[in-house]
């Protein structure tokens, strides 16, 4: 195995891996997560995960390591089995795919550990099937969204694919296709967004920063509003929480409006921002009952479409009734 392939696997967030196993921290800060050891039964937490370095240590045992070491112990696997499994199941904060089955028109196989995506080209023009996905399925205003999007062409196992790409300042891209594929072209990072009159140095620090979990939520907000004047920040995964706090602190930005998912991870992240000393408005209360902001936006747009259809039907029926009455009057006059 190549060193770079092993490095990609080690990016698989330990916190997310434990969360998928139903193991949650007793305490969480921007820099680390503290657990009761998953390696044995204990009352007092002694298992710590450094979320910035993505390393763990069990103080009671005096042992630690990477995601690979932990996976081998918790899953009782050999090294080769661990590499193979992590290469197939790593979530979208690595260079691997989080899905196993793709739509036939963009069918990409599950990726093994040594099969990271190879970037082929970047285009400013999205093909029709990706445009239709954004407008028809996600109800995104394409004119407003396109300045933030690219068409990413990449290769896996000699096969070429296309996806919607949302860039970060480190040169990486968040990827979405017109089915359920979600992935990343490394490196993973947050994406700050400024208005036309803003730069990093002219942002009004008294105004809230609008914070979004993913770029589809940001595009939904963009589609809902006539104009955005606030500094926005897309986390591109709650696993970037520590990086987000560091970005805000470095720029003395202390006030955020958080548009995160209505799930446990979203609620926990909001609390972590509060514990980090930030003033936080949890905007998810405005789309309660929906998974995220995009689902809420789609629901609103569907209702508006239904109302327009009903109004057209009502007007058509009214016009037909008027025409019928007019004919009746003419008939009587004869």
Helices and strands as residue ranges (DSSP letters): H 3-9, H 14-20, E 27-28, E 32-35, E 47-50, E 55-58, E 63-65, H 67-75, H 79-89, G 104-106, E 118-123, H 128-132, I 133-137, H 142-145, G 146-148, E 149-156, E 159-167, E 173-176, E 182-185, E 191-193, E 209-212, H 215-224, E 232-234, G 238-240, H 241-250, E 255-259, H 264-275, E 279-282, G 283-287, H 293-333
